């Protein structure tokens, strides 16, 4: 080989070398860390943020893909958890969603054992008709471990988990990493977004200090303000508040009053729901509600009345509209995080959507000019992710037997997307759930939530009837026994966290 071809592009003359991230917080620093760690000196990466502008900062509960994201970036888990005061999370306990006084658990695990022709729920449904089955959750390791307050890493990654973390500390952790990998941070408020008169692309950001930051590609992480993608480029927004009626939240942190449990709580009330997320050094709390049915003062009174432990922070009041930007990538700007839209925090998907957008952007970075086909593909994939998550969230509100308040009567009566209606009726009629296009929530998640919300299948796969009574009993007893034996061998979650990644009080400062 005599040398590089004339068409090869050296890093020094890459026309899209300058990448500018507008805004910090979790979204900005997740993007910076991934781009800097992956591309190194190939990019001239600048992040602009102002310490005078706060972040929403309530994304404390996550889902399992973040484990893979951190591993992808070469992050040491114990170090990361120590720095972010994190605990492990095995799922979410939902109380009062179907009816008052009852609850169910959405775990990250797999219930039972699937057959290639049908999921475990089909065998469980048949066994229940025969009077042989226990609760569906009896056959799920993560669910039973969470209820017992236990956790440990198991061989072959048999325990599926996520994290409960301090998102502000996570952003700080990623900032240190990104800056070590070459990211340049510029302090200042964005005063203006400069557009190129010919192309309509963003050419530069002007800060209130007068500093001008030029770039080839821009990532909008300015939160709900969406200064670039909407303020400058008018990408458009689809409002989904008719499906997801909550539009307000109040958040505060409290002192922990007991050992941290490995799960998040989501407790419904008559105009929305409340969360409780246990970290190592404190507990995150919040109330989500519809301002049409509960005013701010009443929401605050209800929220503070339900807090456990001394309050460590003043209440943070948040207003939002559920929905998504019609174009997540428009011209030379990509929206990541809240600038691209907001799905309420019910299933802890906000950080996941940041992660998906960041990794997708890195995979689709252009070498020369930006391709409209890349933009269209990015937008299509992003919207597929968002719509699938939207439908899963709507399920929690729609499939309810609560009629005790105007809020829940509205939820039960509302029209829902055809995609969700099909999924619900397919499960109700046949017990089947089909996952499409790398859908985030797998079959077992849909089954757990639909059963928990009171949707019971009228039928199931005939393969389940093939097992004689003695074989069915043996199968279920074996599965339940394996779960019980493993849970009995696990240490208490709080003890494991203290030993594996226990943080000092100074780390939280």
N, C-alpha and C positions, 0 to 999 in steps of 0.2 A: 504494500500500500504506500503510495508516494506522498500522501498528505490529505488533508481534509478537502472535501469538494468545495467548490466556490459558493455553493448554496448553503453551506453550514453557517450557523449563526453563532458568533462568539458572544460571550456574556457582555463584552464591552460595547457592542453595537446592537444589542437586542432592543428593538424599538418600543417595547412595552415594559421596560425595565423598572420604571418608577411606579411603585404601588403606594398609594396613600390611603391610610385607614382614618376615617373621620370619627372620632369618639373612642373612648376606652371601655371601661366596665368589663363585664364577662365576655360580651360579644367581641369587642375590639381586641382584647388580649388573647382570646381563644384563636381569633384569626391571625394575629401577629405571631403567636407562638408556632402555629402550624406552618405558616408560610415561611417564616425565618428558619425553622428547623428543617423543613423539606428542601427549600431552594437556596438557602445560604446566600452567598455573594452574587448569585444570579440576579437577585432583585435588589433594588435600592428601596428599602421598606421604611416608611415614615408613618408614625401614629400621632395624630393630633388630638389632644384632650385638655380639658380645663379642670383643675381641682375645684374651681368655684361652682361647677355644674355637678350636681349629685346624680347618682344612678338609682334605678328602681331598687336593685339590690335585694330582692326577696326570693330569688331563684335558689332555694336551699335544698330542694329535694330533686333527685335525678333518677334516671332509668339506666338499665344495664349497658347500653351502647357507650356510655361515657368511660366504662372500664376499658373497652377496646380503644377508644380515642386516646386515652392517656398512654396506653401501651404503645400505640402507634408512634407517639411522640417520644418514646423512651423515658417516660416519667416513672420514677420509683414510687410505687404505691404507698408504702409506709411513710416516706418523706412527704408526699403530697397530702396524705391524710393528716399527718402531724401539723403541717403548715396551715391547713384549712379547718382544723378542729373537727374533722369529719368522723362520722360513724357509718356503719354499714346499714343498708336498707334492703329488705327482702320483699317489700310490697307495701300496699296501702290498705288500712282498715277503714271501710266505709260504714258509717253508722247513720241510721235514720233516712236512708235514701229511698228504699222501697216503701217501708212503713215506719212509723215512729216506734222506737224501742227495739228494733232489730238491726243487724249488721251483717256484713260479709267481708271477706278478705280477697283482694286482688293481688295474687303473688306473682313473683317473677319466675316461678318454677313451672315444671311440667307435672300435671296430675296423672298418676298411674303410668300406664305404658300403652302406647298406640300400636295398633296393627297397621300394616301397610295400606289396608283397604278402608280403615275407619279409625277415628280418634277414640281415645279411652272413654270419652263421654258416652259413646254408644253402648259399650259394655256396662258402664255404670248405670245407665238408664234401664237396661234390661235386667241387671241384677237388682235394682231397686224394685222393679215390678215383681220380682221373685221373693222380695223381702230379705235379700242377702247383703245389701250394700249399706255402708255407713255414709257419713257426709262426704260429699265430693272432695272436700279439702283434706279428708283423712289420708288421702293417697298422694299428698304433695309435700315434699320435704321442706321447701322454703316456707310454706304456710305454717306447718306445725312447728318449725324452728322459730319463726317469728312469734307465734303465740306463746311459746315457751321462753322467749327472751334469750335465745341462744344463737351462737354463730361461730363458724370457723371456716377457713379455707379447706377445701377437700380435694383429694386427687382428681385429676382429669377435669377440673373446673366443674365439679358436680353441683356445687352450690351457686346458683345464679343470683347476683346481687348488684346493687348500685350504691350510691353514696348519699348521705345527708350531710351537707357541707355549708360553710360560710362562703357565699358567692363573692363577697368583697375580698376575702382572703385568697380565694381561688384566682381572682383577677390579679392580685398582687403577686402570687406565686408564678403565674404565667408571664407577668411583666418581667420579672427577674430573669426568667428563662429566655424570653424573646429578646430582651436587650443584650443578654450575653451572646445571643446568636446573630446580633447585628442590627436589630431594630432601633431606629432613631425616634425618640419620643420628643415631641414639641409641645410645650405648654402654651395654651391660649384658647380663647373663644373664637369660633368661626363667625366672622362678621359678614362675609359674602361668598357666594359660590360663582365663580367666573365661567361662563360658557363660551365655547369657540363659535364665532359667528357663522362659519361655513358648515361645520360638521354637526353642531348642536351638542357636542360632547362637553364634558366638564374639562376645563383646562387647568384651573388652579383654585385653591382656597385662599381667601384673604382673612387674616386674623385681626382681632381688634387692636393688636399692637402695630398693624401695618405689614407684618410679615406675610409674604406670599409663598404658598407651597404649591409648586407645580407637580403634575403627575400624568401618567399615561392611563392608569386604571385606578379607580377610586372605590373604596368599600365604605358604605354608609352604615355606621354603628352609632348613630346619633339618637337612638331610642325612639320614643313615640314622636319626637319632633320630625324625624325623617327629613333632615335639612337638604340632603342631596337628592335622594331618589324621588321625593315628592315635592319638596320646596323648590328645587331647581328644575327637575326633569318631569314633574307632573305624571308620574307613572300610573296614578289611579288607585282606588281602594275599593274593595268589595266588603260591605258591612254585613256581618252575620249575626248581629245582635237579636234578630228575630228567631234564631236557632239557639243562641247561647245568651240568655237574657241578663246575666249579671254584668254590671258596668262599673263597679266600685269595689275597692278593697281597703282595708286598714291592716297594717302590719306592725308588730312590736316584738321585742326580744325580752325573755324573762330568764331569771335564774333557775337552773335545773333543781328539781326537788327530789329526784331519785335517779337510779341508774338509767342510762339511755337505752331505749328499746330499739330493735332493728327494723322499725317500720314507721311510716307516716300515718297520721290520723286525718280523715276528712269526714267531718260530722255535719250533716245537713241540718239547717234550721228553716223557719217558715218563709224565708226570702233569699235563700242561698246556702252557704256552707262555711265552715271554719276549718282551719288546718292547725296541726301541731307537729313540729319537726324537731326531734331531739338531737342535738349536737353534743360534743364533748363538754364544752364550756358553758352552754346555755341552751335554751329552747326557742325555736322560731315559731311565732304564732301569727295568725291572720284570720280575718273574716272577709269573705267575698259575698257580695249582695247586689240586688237590683235596687237602684235608687227609686224606681217606680213604686216599690212596695215597702221600702225601709229608708227613712231619712238618715242623714249622716249622724245626728246626735243620738238617735235611737240605736244605730249600728255601733257607735262607739261605746255606749252604755252596755249593750249586750256583749260586745267584745271584751271590754275590761272586766265585766262581771264573771266571765268564764276563764280568765287567765289563772294559771297555776304558777305560783312562785312570784317573787318580787320583780317588778318591771325594771329592765335595764335601759331601755330606750324610750323616747317619746313616740307616740303613735305616728306612723307614716301613712298619710292619706293618698290614695292612688285612684285616678279615674281612667277608664280605658274603654275602648270599643273593640269587640272581637271582630276579627276580619283579617284580610290579607291584601297586600299590594298586588295589583293585577300583573305587574311586571316586577319580578324580583331582581332581574338583571335588565337594565335599560341603558342603551348606548354604552358608555364606558364606566358604568356605575353598577355595583352589586349591593343589594340591601341584605344585611345580616343582622339577625336579632330583632328587636322590637321595631326597627325601622321597616322591616319587611312585613310586619303584621303581628298579631297577638292572639294566641289561643290561651284562654284562661288556665290557671295553674293546676287544674283538677287532677291531671294524670302526669304532672311533672315533665311536660314536654318542651318547655321553653329552651332549656340548655341543649336538649337534643336537636331542635331545629337549627340552633346556631351551629352545632357540630356538623350536621348534614350539609348545611350551606357552605361551611368552610371547606370541608373535604371535597365537595363537588366543585367548588371554585378552583381549588388547587389542581384537581384532575383535569379541568377544562381550560386551564390557562393557555391563551394563544401564544404562538411563537412570533408571528408577525402581526398582521392586521386582525382586528377582532371580527370573527365570523358571525353573521346573523344566525346561521344554523346552530352555532354553539349557544348563542343567547336563547334561541327558541327551545333548544333541548334542555338547557338549564332551567328555564322557566317552567317547562312542562313537567320535569322531574320534581322540581320544588313544589309546584302546585299539587301534584299527585300526593306527595307526602303530607302536605297541609290539609288537603281535603279528607284524606283517610283519617288523620288525627281528629279533624273537626267532627267527623261522623261518630268516632268512638266517644268523644266528649258529649255529644248530643244524646247518645244512648243513655247516659246516666240520668239525664233530666226527663227524657221522654218516657222511658220504661219505668214508671213509678205508679204505685197504688195510692199515693198520698193525694188527698183532696181537702186537706185541713186548712189551706190558705189559698188566697187568690194567685199567688206565685206558682204553686204546684198545680193548681187547676189549669193555669195557662200552659205550663210545661206539658202536661198530659194531653191537652187538646191541640197543641201546635202541629202544623204540618212539618214534615221532616224531609230531607233530601231522598230522592228515589233510591240512591245507592244504599242508604242506611235502611230504608223500609224493606228493600230486598233482602238485606242481610238478616234483619230481625225475623221476617216471615220465613226465610229459608230455614233458619234455626228452629223456629217454632214448629214448622211442619215436619222437618226431617232430622233435626239435631246436627246438621252439617254447617261448617264454617269454612270458607275458602279464602286463603291469603293470596293477595295479588301484588305483583310488581314490588317485591321486597318490602311489603307493608310492615310498618313498625310493630303493630300489635298482632302477635301471632294467634293461631287458633285458640290456644288455651286461655289467652287473655280475654278474648271475646266470650268464650264459654263461661269463664268465672264471673264476668260482669253480667252477662245476660241471665245466668242462673241466679246470681245475687240480686238482680233487679226484678226477679219474678217471672222471667220468660222460661217456661217449661216446654220442652219439645213434646209433640204429640206422637212422634214416631222416631225410629232410629234404624241403623243399618242392620240388615238381617244376619250379618256375620256374627253378631253378638249372641244370637239364639243358638248358634252351633255348639256352644259349650254346655255340656251336661252340668247339673247342679253341683256335683262334687268338684268338677274342674273349675267352675266359676268361683266357688268358695275358696278353693286352694289359691287361685290367682289373686283374689282380693286380699285374703289373709297374708299371702306372701308380700304383696305390695305394701300393705299397711304395716306389716311387721318390719320390713326393711326401713320404712320411714321412722317408725317408733324407735328402732334400735339405733339408728344414726342420730336422731335427735337426743336420745339419752346419753350418747357419747360426747355431745358437743359441750363446750364450756359456756358459761353465761356471756352474753354479748359484751357487756360493759367490761368484764375482766379481760376478754380477748382483745378488745380495743386498747385498753390500758397497756397491755403487754406488747401488742403489735405496733401501735402507732400513738401511744399516749402523748399528749401535748402538754407543755407547761403553760401556766397561766399567762406568762409573758408573751407566748406565741400568739395569743388572741388580741394583744394590744395593738 
